[in-house]
Structure formats: structure tokens, C-alpha cells
Amino acid sequence: MNRLFARRSRPVPAPASVQPPCADLSGMSLPFSPLITELLAVNVHTRQLIALAQQERCPEEFRLAAHAVLKHILEAWALQTGGRGSIEDLLMDLPAPRVTGVFGTPGSQEHG
């Protein structure tokens, strides 16, 4: 029975600096509605995608899953805007991705 409660012999590494879930949404007012709370949960979960994408290669599966997520977001945005909202509204003022030297990107191959 003591084996069930034995302590780990290896220390568990502390997570890298963790930002509060709403750190990048500081201009948002409180309290949150269920809709905004759900979007905040999506935001927290998607933060891990960048690190995971550096470790794994599954572009087709990623595209299919991302498509489903974006479809739901766009449908909800259309409802929020009475059908007038577009993907451009959601992408406005976003910085360009900073991806260099990754396989399959223009910066990953030497030109010569």
C-alpha cells in the first residue's frame, strides 16, 4: 500500500513563466458573459499551439481541426454582428506571424 503513496524521485520542473489567462485582453471589462468566458477558455488553450507546432508535424490534421474551430468562431461572429461580420474584422490589427527558418517557409531554404 505504501507504493501507492510513494513520492516521486524526480522533481517536476516548474512551468515556464505563465501569464494570467486574460493578460492579452486587458482592455476587456468585467464581468464576463458565458460567451466571453468560453472564448477566454479557447484563448487559454490555444496558447499551447505554438509550442506544440514546433514539436510535431501533422499539417493536414491541424488544418482540419483548425478549420472546425474557425468555422464555429465565424458562425458566432456572424450572429454577434447580424451577419455583417467577416474574418477580416477578427484579423484586423493582428501582427504578422514571426516564423522563420521553419521547414516549408520561404526563409527556411538557402537561395543561391
C-alpha positions as CSV (number, residue, x, y, z in Angstrom):
1,M,0.0,0.0,0.0
2,N,2.9,2.3,0.7
3,R,3.9,2.1,-3.0
4,L,0.6,3.8,-4.0
5,F,1.6,6.9,-2.0
6,A,5.3,6.9,-2.6
7,R,6.8,10.3,-3.5
8,R,8.3,10.8,-6.9
9,S,12.0,10.5,-7.0
10,R,12.4,13.0,-9.9
11,P,11.5,16.7,-9.3
12,V,8.7,18.0,-11.5
13,P,10.0,21.1,-13.5
14,A,8.2,24.3,-12.8
15,P,6.3,25.6,-15.8
16,A,7.8,28.4,-17.8
17,S,6.6,31.8,-17.0
18,V,2.8,31.6,-17.0
19,Q,0.8,34.6,-17.9
20,P,-2.7,35.2,-16.5
21,P,-5.4,33.9,-18.8
22,C,-6.6,37.4,-19.6
23,A,-3.1,39.1,-19.9
24,D,-3.5,39.9,-23.6
25,L,-7.2,41.0,-23.1
26,S,-6.6,43.7,-20.5
27,G,-9.0,46.2,-22.2
28,M,-11.9,43.9,-21.7
29,S,-14.4,44.8,-19.0
30,L,-15.7,42.5,-16.2
31,P,-17.8,40.5,-15.5
32,F,-17.7,38.1,-18.4
33,S,-20.8,36.6,-20.0
34,P,-20.8,32.8,-20.7
35,L,-20.0,33.6,-24.4
36,I,-16.9,35.6,-23.5
37,T,-15.9,33.1,-20.8
38,E,-15.9,30.4,-23.4
39,L,-13.8,32.5,-25.8
40,L,-11.3,33.1,-23.0
41,A,-11.1,29.4,-22.4
42,V,-10.3,28.9,-26.1
43,N,-7.7,31.6,-25.8
44,V,-6.0,29.9,-22.9
45,H,-6.0,26.5,-24.7
46,T,-4.7,27.8,-28.0
47,R,-1.6,29.4,-26.4
48,Q,-0.1,25.9,-26.3
49,L,-0.4,25.5,-30.1
50,I,2.8,27.5,-30.9
51,A,5.0,25.3,-28.7
52,L,3.3,22.1,-29.8
53,A,3.6,23.1,-33.5
54,Q,7.4,23.4,-33.0
55,Q,7.5,19.8,-31.7
56,E,5.1,18.0,-34.1
57,R,4.4,17.8,-37.8
58,C,0.8,17.0,-38.7
59,P,-0.2,19.8,-41.1
60,E,-3.3,18.1,-42.6
61,E,-4.8,17.1,-39.3
62,F,-4.0,20.6,-37.9
63,R,-5.8,22.2,-40.9
64,L,-8.9,20.1,-40.4
65,A,-9.1,20.8,-36.7
66,A,-8.3,24.5,-37.1
67,H,-11.0,24.7,-39.8
68,A,-13.6,23.4,-37.5
69,V,-12.6,25.8,-34.7
70,L,-12.6,28.8,-37.1
71,K,-15.9,27.8,-38.5
72,H,-17.5,28.0,-35.1
73,I,-15.9,31.3,-34.3
74,L,-17.0,32.8,-37.7
75,E,-20.6,31.5,-37.2
76,A,-20.7,33.0,-33.7
77,W,-19.2,36.3,-35.1
78,A,-21.9,36.4,-37.8
79,L,-24.6,36.1,-35.1
80,Q,-22.9,38.8,-33.0
81,T,-22.9,41.2,-35.9
82,G,-26.2,40.4,-37.5
83,G,-24.5,38.7,-40.4
84,R,-22.3,41.7,-41.2
85,G,-19.1,40.5,-39.6
86,S,-16.2,39.0,-41.6
87,I,-13.0,37.2,-41.0
88,E,-11.2,40.5,-41.8
89,D,-12.9,42.1,-38.7
90,L,-11.3,39.5,-36.5
91,L,-7.9,39.6,-38.1
92,M,-7.7,43.4,-38.2
93,D,-4.6,44.8,-36.4
94,L,-3.1,41.4,-35.7
95,P,0.7,41.3,-36.2
96,A,2.1,39.0,-38.9
97,P,3.3,35.6,-37.7
98,R,7.0,35.6,-36.8
99,V,8.0,32.3,-38.4
100,T,11.5,32.0,-39.9
101,G,13.6,29.0,-40.7
102,V,10.8,26.5,-40.5
103,F,10.6,23.7,-43.0
104,G,8.3,24.7,-45.9
105,T,8.6,28.5,-45.3
106,P,10.5,30.9,-47.7
107,G,13.1,31.7,-45.0
108,S,13.9,28.0,-44.5
109,Q,15.9,27.4,-47.6
110,E,19.1,28.9,-48.8
111,H,18.9,30.8,-52.1
112,G,21.7,30.6,-54.4
